[in-house]
């Protein structure tokens, strides 16, 4: 064992865990750790402009690499500013390790300067958290944090480190070869239940794969096995918002995204199927709609590494607890060994029904020669960037749904968005984390002007580190999704959903040393996008779009999957009182 200060232990433990980047913001309670950062070169520190930005950047980094993101912030407001990002990571199962400073142990509970009960505050929004009171325990706790963060269902963990623990010396504990932790989630699924699922696959007449973020979290092998299984069976496949990219959007079996703003054919297939194979999704309310009418005629399989997710919302006929990759491997192996059987004739008829639904062309919209329709903006962005090494982030709102509908994702880890928590302000710092992870790639944040302004200060981070992140803002001068709900639910009483006194985004970009581009004419859009792509630095692209465009298709709150609003639908009174509480 080696004796060193607690602050030094933090750096050594991070190195042992293979950490190369930390997103943080200094303050009094973490100064000893920052001093250690100064004295080494292996770990790069990215100075954000707000602690919320640090956590979202770490989320972007984690989602784009598959490695845990690391955050370092000070006590009190440093920790409380991080809470939104931590909760976002918990809801979307993103592995991040948050290190917070704390007042000295002998001052805890005295209402000291910049003191907050960080462990108490973050207990509901972390997978696990610790207050380390002994320097000897610090390194082992950090190693444990990484293990819990990345094992099983990934999620955020937090280690709260008092300042005296950072200054004191103790014995450093090296990273164990095998974790001594009691936490070892089950990865292999029950073979009898897998066999029952395979038997159902062999006889199903109207099957559908319903995939989610768990496929991506499981790693690249899971995505590959999913593709192999879908290709071999010929079954249709759809995905949640979080699962986009797990299956290739260019493939013939792809139905598109499902859910509240999902595609008509995806939602109808989910409603009418007789076998639903849920792979790594959690039956979120944006997916299920009215639970009593959710896919009423189907048998449902649910594959998830988190046992608490199974039977939580929807009863599973085939509950399988295990890692997606391990379970899919067993499903594929067993199905092949039994002769690769499917009910081919019935499945072919099922595809005939799906093709009829596709003919509805639910993403069609009425274009304009005078104003840029947001759908058109994203169609052109897709056409001009699809051949690049591209990563897409979004904020939260209408633009997020349009991006999910009109952009195609063919690989995992290429799509970063806030799903479960729906955090406005997520996309910009997330794009910074992605760009740090992939410095040569094209990283675009599709944003709404209102969401983007929530963490606009991170332009300073982009400028400081010369990060060529592209901020593609669909500017409708509205809180677009709020405005849409007010139209559907509140009789077009647009209470405080206007973005008044907006900045000049071009001048704002220039003030930060970036490039600003304004586009308001559809005829100029392609050239403006190419100008954005050609610029080797950060860009704010202010795309003025139709102000009152609604995001369709849409399942109104409180309705079933097969009750969808399409492009030119009547919007008055479509959400009743029962649905209003679910918005």
C-alpha positions in Angstrom: 0.0 0.0 0.0 1.0 3.6 -0.6 0.5 6.6 1.7 -0.8 9.8 0.1 -3.3 12.7 0.7 -7.0 12.2 0.0 -6.8 14.7 -2.9 -4.0 12.6 -4.5 -6.1 9.5 -4.0 -8.9 10.9 -6.0 -6.6 11.5 -9.0 -4.9 8.1 -8.7 -8.2 6.3 -8.4 -9.5 8.1 -11.6 -6.3 7.1 -13.4 -6.7 3.5 -12.4 -10.3 3.5 -13.6 -9.1 4.7 -17.1 -10.5 8.2 -16.8 -9.1 10.6 -19.3 -11.5 13.6 -19.0 -13.2 15.3 -16.0 -15.9 18.0 -16.4 -15.9 20.4 -13.5 -16.0 23.7 -11.8 -13.6 24.6 -8.9 -14.6 26.0 -5.5 -13.3 26.1 -1.9 -14.2 22.6 -0.9 -12.3 20.9 -3.8 -9.2 23.1 -4.0 -6.9 20.3 -2.9 -8.2 18.1 -5.7 -7.7 20.9 -8.2 -4.2 21.4 -7.0 -3.5 17.7 -7.8 -5.1 18.1 -11.2 -2.6 21.0 -11.8 0.3 18.7 -11.0 -0.5 16.0 -13.6 -1.1 15.7 -17.3 -2.9 12.3 -17.8 -6.4 13.6 -17.0 -7.8 16.5 -18.9 -10.1 18.9 -17.0 -12.8 20.7 -18.9 -13.9 23.9 -17.2 -17.6 24.4 -17.8 -19.5 27.5 -17.0 -22.2 26.0 -14.7 -22.3 22.7 -12.7 -25.5 21.6 -14.5 -23.5 22.0 -17.7 -20.7 19.8 -16.2 -23.1 16.9 -15.6 -24.8 17.1 -19.0 -21.4 17.3 -20.7 -20.4 14.1 -18.8 -23.7 12.5 -19.9 -22.9 13.4 -23.5 -19.4 12.0 -23.1 -20.7 8.8 -21.5 -23.4 8.2 -24.1 -21.0 8.8 -27.0 -18.3 6.5 -25.7 -19.9 3.9 -23.5 -17.5 4.9 -20.7 -18.6 6.6 -17.5 -18.5 10.4 -17.4 -16.8 12.1 -14.5 -17.8 15.3 -12.8 -16.0 17.3 -10.1 -17.8 20.2 -8.3 -17.6 22.0 -5.0 -19.9 21.8 -2.0 -23.2 23.5 -1.4 -24.4 25.3 -4.6 -21.9 23.4 -6.7 -23.5 20.1 -5.7 -27.1 21.4 -5.8 -26.5 22.9 -9.3 -25.6 19.4 -10.4 -28.8 17.8 -9.2 -30.8 18.3 -12.4 -28.1 16.6 -14.4 -27.8 13.8 -11.9 -31.6 13.2 -12.0 -31.5 13.3 -15.8 -28.8 10.6 -15.8 -30.8 8.4 -13.4 -33.9 8.6 -15.5 -32.0 7.7 -18.7 -29.7 5.2 -17.1 -26.5 7.1 -18.0 -23.2 6.1 -16.1 -21.7 9.1 -14.4 -19.5 9.5 -11.3 -20.0 12.8 -9.5 -17.3 13.9 -7.0 -18.4 16.7 -4.7 -16.4 18.6 -2.2 -17.8 19.0 1.3 -17.1 21.2 4.3 -14.6 19.6 6.9 -16.1 16.6 8.8 -15.9 18.5 12.1 -18.1 21.3 10.6 -20.8 19.1 9.0 -24.2 20.0 10.5 -23.1 23.5 11.6 -24.6 25.4 8.7 -21.0 26.2 7.5 -20.3 28.3 4.5 -21.4 26.5 1.3 -22.6 23.5 3.3 -25.5 21.4 2.1 -26.5 17.8 2.9 -25.4 16.6 -0.5 -25.9 12.9 0.3 -29.4 13.6 1.6 -30.3 15.8 -1.3 -29.0 13.3 -3.9 -30.1 10.1 -2.3 -33.3 10.0 -4.5 -31.5 10.8 -7.7 -28.4 8.6 -7.6 -28.0 4.9 -7.9 -25.8 5.1 -4.8 -24.0 7.8 -2.9 -21.4 8.0 -0.1 -20.1 10.6 2.4 -16.4 9.6 3.0 -15.3 10.5 6.5 -12.0 8.6 6.6 -9.2 9.1 4.1 -8.2 5.4 4.3 -11.6 4.6 2.8 -11.6 7.1 0.0 -9.9 5.2 -2.8 -11.9 2.0 -2.2 -15.1 4.0 -2.2 -14.3 5.6 -5.6 -13.5 2.2 -7.0 -16.8 0.9 -5.7 -18.6 3.9 -7.2 -17.3 3.1 -10.6 -18.3 -0.6 -10.2 -21.9 0.3 -9.2 -22.2 3.1 -11.8 -21.4 0.7 -14.7 -22.7 -2.6 -13.5 -26.3 -3.7 -14.1 -28.6 -0.9 -15.2 -26.1 2.0 -15.4 -26.7 5.2 -13.5 -25.2 8.1 -11.6 -23.3 7.7 -8.4 -21.9 10.4 -6.1 -19.0 10.6 -3.7 -19.0 13.5 -1.2 -15.5 14.2 0.1 -15.0 16.6 3.1 -12.1 19.0 2.8 -10.2 17.6 5.7 -10.3 14.1 4.2 -8.7 15.6 1.1 -5.8 17.2 3.1 -5.2 14.2 5.4 -3.0 11.3 4.5 -4.0 7.7 4.4 -3.3 4.3 2.7 -4.2 4.1 -1.0 -6.2 1.1 -2.0 -5.6 -0.1 -5.5 -8.4 -1.0 -7.9 -9.3 -4.6 -7.1 -9.0 -7.2 -9.9 -12.4 -8.5 -9.0 -14.8 -6.3 -7.2 -15.4 -7.1 -3.6 -18.8 -5.4 -3.9 -22.0 -7.2 -2.9 -23.5 -5.7 -6.1 -23.3 -8.2 -8.9 -26.5 -8.0 -11.0 -27.7 -11.0 -12.9 -26.6 -11.0 -16.5 -27.8 -14.4 -17.7 -31.5 -14.8 -18.3 -33.6 -17.8 -17.1 -33.2 -20.4 -19.8 -36.7 -21.8 -19.3 -38.3 -18.4 -19.9 -36.0 -17.8 -22.9 -37.2 -21.2 -24.3 -40.8 -20.1 -23.8 -40.1 -16.9 -25.6 -38.4 -18.8 -28.5 -41.5 -21.0 -28.8 -43.7 -17.8 -29.0 -41.4 -16.4 -31.7 -41.9 -19.6 -33.7 -45.7 -19.4 -33.7 -46.3 -15.6 -33.6 -48.5 -14.2 -36.4 -48.1 -10.5 -35.7 -44.8 -10.0 -33.8 -42.9 -6.8 -33.2 -39.6 -6.0 -31.5 -39.9 -3.1 -29.1 -36.4 -1.8 -28.3 -35.1 0.8 -25.9 -32.0 2.4 -24.5 -31.1 -0.8 -22.6 -29.9 -2.2 -25.9 -27.4 0.6 -26.3 -26.4 0.6 -22.6 -25.6 -3.1 -22.9 -22.9 -2.3 -25.5 -22.2 -2.8 -29.2 -22.6 -6.6 -29.0 -26.3 -6.1 -28.0 -27.0 -3.9 -31.0 -25.3 -6.4 -33.3 -27.2 -9.4 -31.9 -30.5 -7.5 -32.2 -29.8 -6.8 -35.8 -28.9 -10.4 -36.4 -32.1 -11.6 -34.7 -34.3 -9.2 -36.6 -32.7 -10.0 -39.9 -33.0 -13.8 -39.3 -36.7 -13.7 -38.2 -37.8 -11.0 -40.5 -39.9 -9.4 -37.7 -40.6 -5.6 -37.7 -38.7 -3.5 -35.1 -39.4 -0.2 -33.5 -37.7 1.8 -30.8 -38.2 4.4 -28.1 -36.6 7.8 -28.2 -33.7 6.5 -26.2 -33.2 3.4 -28.3 -32.7 5.2 -31.7 -29.6 3.8 -33.4 -29.7 0.4 -31.7 -31.2 -0.8 -35.0 -30.3 0.8 -38.3 -32.9 3.3 -39.6 -32.0 2.4 -43.2 -33.0 -1.2 -42.8 -36.3 -2.5 -44.4 -37.5 -3.9 -41.0 -37.4 -0.6 -39.3 -40.8 1.0 -38.5 -39.4 4.2 -37.0 -39.9 5.5 -33.4 -43.0 4.7 -31.5 -44.8 6.7 -28.7 -46.6 10.0 -28.3 -44.9 11.5 -31.4 -44.0 8.2 -33.0 -44.8 7.0 -36.4 -48.3 5.8 -37.3 -47.1 2.4 -38.5 -45.0 1.8 -35.4 -47.8 2.7 -33.0 -50.4 0.7 -34.9 -48.1 -2.3 -35.1 -47.6 -2.1 -31.3 -51.4 -1.9 -30.8 -52.3 -4.8 -33.0 -49.4 -7.2 -32.5 -49.9 -10.6 -30.9 -46.3 -10.9 -29.6 -44.4 -7.9 -28.3 -40.7 -8.5 -27.5 -39.6 -5.6 -25.3 -35.8 -5.4 -25.3 -34.3 -2.9 -22.8 -37.3 -0.5 -22.7 -39.3 0.4 -19.6 -42.9 0.9 -20.8 -42.7 4.6 -20.2 -46.0 6.6 -20.2 -45.0 8.4 -23.4 -45.0 5.0 -25.0 -47.9 3.2 -23.4 -50.6 6.0 -23.6 -53.7 4.7 -21.9 -52.5 1.6 -20.1 -55.8 -0.3 -20.2 -55.8 -0.1 -24.0 -52.1 -0.7 -24.6 -51.6 -3.5 -27.0 -54.6 -5.4 -25.6 -54.3 -8.6 -27.7 -50.6 -9.4 -27.3 -48.4 -11.6 -25.2 -45.5 -9.5 -23.9 -41.9 -10.4 -23.3 -39.8 -8.0 -21.3 -36.0 -8.3 -21.3 -34.3 -6.0 -18.8 -31.3 -6.1 -16.5 -33.3 -4.2 -13.8 -35.7 -6.5 -12.1 -37.7 -3.6 -10.7 -38.6 -2.5 -14.2 -40.4 -5.8 -15.0 -44.1 -5.8 -14.2 -43.8 -2.3 -12.9 -46.2 -0.7 -15.5 -47.2 -3.5 -17.9 -47.6 -7.2 -17.0 -45.0 -9.4 -18.8 -46.0 -12.9 -20.0 -42.3 -13.7 -20.5 -40.3 -11.8 -17.8 -36.5 -12.2 -18.4 -34.1 -10.5 -16.1 -30.6 -10.3 -17.6 -28.2 -8.3 -19.7 -29.6 -7.6 -23.2 -26.6 -9.0 -25.0 -26.5 -12.2 -23.0 -30.2 -12.8 -23.3 -30.3 -12.1 -27.1 -27.3 -14.4 -27.6 -29.2 -17.2 -25.8 -32.5 -16.4 -27.7 -30.6 -16.5 -31.1 -28.7 -19.7 -30.2 -31.7 -21.5 -29.0 -33.9 -20.4 -31.9 -31.3 -21.5 -34.4 -30.8 -24.9 -32.7 -34.6 -25.5 -33.0 -34.6 -25.0 -36.7 -35.0 -21.2 -37.2 -38.8 -21.5 -37.4 -41.3 -18.7 -37.8 -44.9 -18.6 -38.9 -43.7 -17.2 -42.2 -47.1 -17.0 -44.0 -48.7 -15.1 -41.1 -45.7 -12.8 -40.7 -45.8 -12.0 -44.4 -49.5 -11.0 -44.1 -48.6 -8.9 -41.1 -46.0 -7.0 -43.2 -48.8 -6.5 -45.7 -50.8 -4.7 -43.0 -47.8 -2.7 -42.0 -47.2 -1.6 -45.6 -50.8 -0.3 -45.7 -50.2 1.7 -42.6 -47.0 3.1 -44.1 -49.0 4.4 -47.1 -50.6 6.9 -44.7 -47.2 8.7 -44.9 -47.6 10.1 -41.5 -44.6 12.4 -41.7 -45.9 14.3 -44.7 -46.4 18.0 -44.2 -47.4 21.0 -46.2 -44.1 22.8 -47.2 -43.8 26.5 -47.9 -41.7 28.6 -50.3 -41.8 31.6 -48.0 -41.1 30.3 -44.5 -38.9 27.4 -43.4 -40.9 24.6 -42.0 -39.1 22.9 -39.1 -39.6 19.5 -40.8 -38.0 20.8 -44.0 -35.0 22.2 -42.0 -34.4 18.7 -40.5 -34.9 16.9 -43.8 -32.2 19.1 -45.4 -29.9 18.7 -42.4 -30.3 14.9 -42.7 -29.6 15.0 -46.4 -26.5 17.1 -46.1 -24.9 15.4 -43.1 -25.9 11.7 -43.3 -22.6 10.8 -44.9 -20.5 12.5 -42.2 -19.1 11.0 -39.0 -22.1 12.5 -37.2 -23.4 12.8 -33.6 -26.7 14.5 -32.9 -27.8 16.0 -29.6 -31.0 17.8 -28.9 -32.6 20.0 -26.3 -36.2 19.2 -25.3 -39.4 20.1 -27.1 -40.9 20.1 -30.6 -37.5 20.2 -32.2 -36.5 17.1 -30.3 -39.4 15.1 -31.7 -38.9 16.4 -35.2 -35.2 15.4 -35.0 -36.2 11.9 -33.9 -38.7 11.7 -36.7 -36.7 13.1 -39.6 -33.1 12.2 -38.8 -31.9 8.6 -39.4 -29.6 6.8 -36.9 -27.9 3.7 -38.1 -25.5 3.1 -35.2 -25.7 3.2 -31.4 -24.2 6.0 -29.4 -24.9 8.6 -32.1 -28.0 10.1 -30.6 -28.0 12.1 -27.3 -31.2 13.4 -25.9 -33.0 13.8 -22.6 -35.8 11.2 -22.5 -37.1 10.4 -19.1 -36.6 13.8 -17.3 -37.1 15.9 -20.4 -34.5 18.5 -19.4 -34.4 21.7 -21.4 -30.8 22.9 -21.6 -29.5 19.4 -21.9 -28.3 19.4 -25.5 -25.7 22.2 -25.7 -23.5 20.9 -22.8 -24.1 17.3 -24.0 -22.8 18.3 -27.4 -19.6 19.6 -25.7 -19.1 16.3 -24.0 -19.6 14.4 -27.3 -17.1 16.7 -29.1 -14.5 16.3 -26.4 -14.9 12.5 -26.8 -14.8 12.7 -30.6 -12.8 15.7 -31.6 -12.8 15.0 -35.3 -16.5 14.2 -35.6 -19.4 16.4 -36.7 -21.4 17.2 -33.6 -24.7 19.0 -34.0 -27.1 20.1 -31.3 -30.6 20.4 -32.7 -32.2 23.0 -30.4 -35.1 25.3 -29.8 -34.3 28.8 -29.0 -35.9 28.6 -25.5 -34.2 25.4 -24.5 -30.8 26.6 -25.9 -30.9 29.8 -23.8 -31.1 27.7 -20.6 -27.4 26.8 -20.8 -26.1 29.3 -23.3 -23.2 30.2 -21.0 -21.5 27.0 -22.3 -20.5 28.9 -25.4 -17.7 30.0 -23.2 -16.6 26.4 -22.8 -16.9 25.7 -26.6 -14.8 28.8 -27.3 -12.2 28.1 -24.7 -11.5 24.6 -26.0 -12.0 25.5 -29.7 -14.8 22.9 -30.0 -16.5 23.0 -33.4 -19.9 22.1 -32.1 -22.8 23.2 -34.3 -25.8 24.7 -32.6 -28.7 24.3 -35.0 -31.5 26.3 -33.5 -35.1 26.0 -34.8 -36.2 29.4 -33.8 -40.0 29.8 -33.7 -39.9 32.4 -30.9 -42.2 30.2 -28.9 -41.9 27.5 -26.2 -43.1 25.3 -29.0 -44.3 22.2 -27.2 -45.9 24.2 -24.4 -47.6 26.3 -27.0 -48.9 23.1 -28.8 -50.3 21.7 -25.6 -52.0 25.1 -24.8 -53.6 24.9 -28.3 -54.8 21.3 -27.8 -55.8 21.6 -24.1 -56.4 25.2 -23.2 -58.3 26.7 -26.0 -55.3 28.6 -27.6 -54.7 30.6 -24.5 -50.9 31.0 -24.9 -50.0 31.8 -21.3 -46.3 32.8 -21.1 -45.2 30.5 -24.0 -43.7 33.4 -26.1 -40.0 34.0 -26.3 -39.9 37.7 -26.0 -36.8 39.8 -26.1 -34.7 37.2 -27.8 -31.0 37.9 -28.4 -29.5 38.4 -31.8 -28.0 35.0 -32.1 -25.5 36.0 -34.8 -24.1 38.8 -32.5 -24.2 36.5 -29.6 -22.1 34.0 -31.4 -19.6 36.7 -32.4 -19.5 38.0 -28.8 -18.2 34.5 -27.8 -15.7 34.4 -30.7 -17.9 31.9 -32.7 -19.6 32.1 -36.1 -23.2 33.1 -36.3 -25.5 32.3 -39.3 -29.1 33.5 -39.8 -31.4 31.8 -42.3 -35.0 32.6 -42.8 -35.6 31.8 -46.5 -36.1 28.1 -47.6 -34.2 28.9 -50.8 -31.1 29.8 -48.8 -31.2 26.8 -46.4 -28.9 24.4 -48.1 -26.2 27.0 -48.7 -26.4 28.1 -45.0 -26.1 24.5 -43.7 -23.1 23.9 -45.9 -21.5 27.2 -44.6 -22.1 25.8 -41.0 -20.5 22.5 -41.9 -17.5 24.2 -43.6 -16.6 26.4 -40.6 -13.9 24.9 -38.4 -15.2 26.2 -35.1 -18.3 26.6 -33.0 -21.4 27.9 -34.9 -24.7 29.2 -33.8 -27.2 28.7 -36.7 -30.3 30.7 -36.2 -32.9 29.0 -38.4 -36.2 31.1 -38.3 -39.0 28.6 -38.7 -42.8 28.6 -38.9 -44.0 29.9 -35.6 -47.2 27.8 -35.0 -46.3 24.5 -36.6 -47.5 21.5 -34.6 -45.6 18.3 -34.1 -47.5 15.4 -35.7 -48.3 12.6 -35.6 -49.4 12.6 -32.0 -51.2 10.4 -29.6 -53.2 12.8 -27.5 -52.7 12.3 -23.8 -55.1 9.8 -22.3 -55.7 8.1 -25.7 -54.8 4.6 -26.9 -52.1 3.9 -29.5 -54.5 3.6 -32.4 -56.1 7.0 -31.8 -53.5 9.2 -33.4 -53.7 12.8 -34.7 -52.1 13.2 -38.2 -50.8 16.2 -40.1 -53.8 18.3 -40.7 -55.8 17.2 -37.7 -58.3 19.3 -35.9 -56.7 20.4 -32.6 -59.6 21.9 -30.7 -60.7 19.8 -27.7 -58.8 16.7 -28.6 -57.4 16.3 -25.1 -60.1 15.9 -22.4 -59.9 16.3 -18.7 -58.6 12.8 -18.1 -55.8 13.3 -20.7 -55.0 16.8 -19.4 -53.5 15.4 -16.2 -51.1 13.2 -18.2 -49.6 16.0 -20.4 
